[in-house]
């Protein structure tokens, strides 16, 4: 089959908006994502996605004032997003901070109002909050526009599309570091005959939900191992298959690493990046931390099994296949993501993301069986 090279509609639309900067008669407006909170990397990425969505649906240009983001990722080809590159253009424009996370009036506005009409300022600065994209999808002024731009009502799918666009180009420093790491780990970056699986278990080691999530760990492992068993039985042992899967294990609880190797060695070649984990909210600049190594590797696997943390969700790229292995809570389960446990606007029902579809896609061969999103 020929590889799909069609530029997504939202990317083409954004490039047209960006070209306003080349038109001396245009008067473009902007959304700037600024570093202003102490959340981790996953939440920062989701906040950047939200700021980008806000810019796109209000016909604005998206810019970054976030040194750490710029340390890891360059802007998409043909775009400059660093505010430093536009400071002369921006210096005399009217400004407004957009803060639905902390200001009730802003929160109500993103739910219901025509934002361009009520916020006439040319620069909107988004500093904190990563979830108000869901409010925008319910806003009658933008609901159908978002659907027409992205072709989906799924917040999960839309965020993966934006992830793929905004984080397609790692900086040379990050890319060189990761090339060395992958070479040292013998990660099969070029061999398409080797299936790569990522298993990410976010245990919230750094907060008070750790004990509850840890108590749920046997169920999480049951789900993950059941999926690996299906891979092992239905694909790896298929005639002509020469390679066991390579399994990358990532977690914020280092005590799980060695037991995970014992659990997974039956199903493939497991490994982890052996370095202390520090929460990304506490990582110093100019350091490619163990967490950011995990983030990069999770973005490179064919299939990702995740407990659904914001960190892993920010790592997902098109066309990765994703399985939700659950934590302690109302959305627990062994499900393809997104799934029917998520609210309607978080889920397109994703009929093609059944386990059957994932196994078929990975193996490249259709086989008999009853499609199901539970396994």
PyMOL commands that set and color helices and strands:
alter all, ss='L'
color gray80, all
select helices_A, chain A and resi 9-22+41-57+67-72+83-90+104-112+115-118+133-138+143-150+155-166+172-185+210-215+217-236+254-264+280-282+290-298+310-315+344-346+351-353+355-363
alter helices_A, ss='H'
color red, helices_A
select strands_A, chain A and resi 30-34+61-65+73-74+95-98+123-126+169-170+196-201+245-251+268-271+303-306+321-324+335-336
alter strands_A, ss='S'
color yellow, strands_A
deselect
rebuild
show_as cartoon
